[in-house]
């Protein structure tokens, strides 16, 4: 009969790894299950400048490695498996993966989010052939090329700055005439001669033969259409919470975020959620880590009270 863990943590980003660290230090029988082995979206972030303790910044993969090493130092067990379902209302809970089933008295959901798609013709067809959602992964493929970035938030501008180190020209396409990114990122982008801005504009179609060759654009204010020749398109228009595997088990709102109370509890007793999968407001590595720690502390208290 398989062992029953005190807590199963699903997802290995900042929230999951911090929850795992706290659970392991509390001497709980804890397991973290993640299909990539940990790090989450940190692994796709070139540079992080706003995580406390790193005034000169740190690369996302390096920060992820530190999270993993720190949790592993205290004995956190990490399984490289993909979770497909959780029987959240059972006692104990059952975590089903593509290769096994795991039993746990409590569960912390930290599955984060994934990039949101534009949903335009050509996007799926050219994914991996000029369309990308990860500058860390693919920017090097566009050395000296003419590329576009869609979006106006922190991710879009941060990645545009990174891509500009490699590409010949970066066109930032934004549906509004002002950016949502932090002012410090905006100032850097506006001062970069390799970055230009296309305001009040959306991408209507991605064109090409074997790879991307151009974008069909439309100005949302004038209705004017145009064609922009590019070799690549990087899309940063928000994220989608990774919560589908929990439908029917815990309450999920219309945007896909897990609904939690002030104690990070879901609608299933003994199941908590932390990080981007339950955070429609902040979506920062530092807030995810903080809530991961809080969830683990709450789990420890819950398990202690159950023994009394």
Rosetta blueprint (number, residue, H / E / L):
1 X L
2 X L
3 X L
4 X E
5 X E
6 X E
7 X E
8 X E
9 X E
10 X E
11 X L
12 X L
13 X L
14 X H
15 X H
16 X H
17 X H
18 X H
19 X H
20 X H
21 X H
22 X H
23 X H
24 X H
25 X H
26 X L
27 X L
28 X L
29 X L
30 X E
31 X E
32 X E
33 X E
34 X L
35 X L
36 X L
37 X L
38 X L
39 X L
40 X H
41 X H
42 X H
43 X H
44 X H
45 X L
46 X L
47 X L
48 X E
49 X L
50 X L
51 X L
52 X L
53 X L
54 X L
55 X L
56 X L
57 X L
58 X E
59 X L
60 X H
61 X H
62 X H
63 X H
64 X H
65 X H
66 X H
67 X H
68 X H
69 X H
70 X H
71 X H
72 X H
73 X H
74 X L
75 X L
76 X L
77 X E
78 X E
79 X E
80 X L
81 X L
82 X L
83 X E
84 X E
85 X E
86 X E
87 X E
88 X L
89 X L
90 X L
91 X L
92 X L
93 X E
94 X E
95 X E
96 X E
97 X E
98 X L
99 X L
100 X L
101 X E
102 X E
103 X E
104 X E
105 X E
106 X E
107 X E
108 X E
109 X E
110 X L
111 X L
112 X L
113 X E
114 X E
115 X E
116 X L
117 X L
118 X L
119 X L
120 X L
121 X E
122 X L
123 X L
124 X L
125 X L
126 X L
127 X E
128 X L
129 X L
130 X L
131 X E
132 X E
133 X L
134 X L
135 X H
136 X H
137 X H
138 X H
139 X H
140 X H
141 X H
142 X H
143 X L
144 X L
145 X L
146 X E
147 X E
148 X E
149 X E
150 X E
151 X L
152 X L
153 X L
154 X H
155 X H
156 X H
157 X H
158 X H
159 X H
160 X H
161 X H
162 X H
163 X H
164 X H
165 X L
166 X L
167 X L
168 X L
169 X E
170 X E
171 X E
172 X E
173 X E
174 X L
175 X L
176 X L
177 X L
178 X L
179 X L
180 X L
181 X L
182 X L
183 X H
184 X H
185 X H
186 X H
187 X H
188 X H
189 X H
190 X H
191 X H
192 X L
193 X L
194 X L
195 X E
196 X E
197 X E
198 X E
199 X L
200 X L
201 X E
202 X E
203 X E
204 X E
205 X E
206 X E
207 X E
208 X E
209 X L
210 X L
211 X L
212 X E
213 X E
214 X E
215 X E
216 X E
217 X E
218 X E
219 X E
220 X L
221 X L
222 X L
223 X L
224 X L
225 X E
226 X E
227 X E
228 X E
229 X E
230 X L
231 X L
232 X E
233 X E
234 X E
235 X E
236 X L
237 X L
238 X L
239 X E
240 X E
241 X E
242 X L
243 X L
244 X H
245 X H
246 X H
247 X L
248 X L
249 X L
250 X L
251 X L
252 X E
253 X L
254 X L
255 X L
256 X L
257 X L
258 X E
259 X L
260 X L
261 X L
262 X L
263 X L
264 X L
265 X E
266 X L
267 X L
268 X L
269 X L
270 X L
271 X E
272 X E
273 X E
274 X L
275 X L
276 X H
277 X H
278 X H
279 X L
280 X L
281 X L
282 X L
283 X L
284 X L
285 X H
286 X H
287 X H
288 X H
289 X H
290 X H
291 X H
292 X H
293 X H
294 X H
295 X H
296 X H
297 X H
298 X H
299 X H
300 X H
301 X H
302 X H
303 X H
304 X H
305 X H
306 X H
307 X H
308 X L
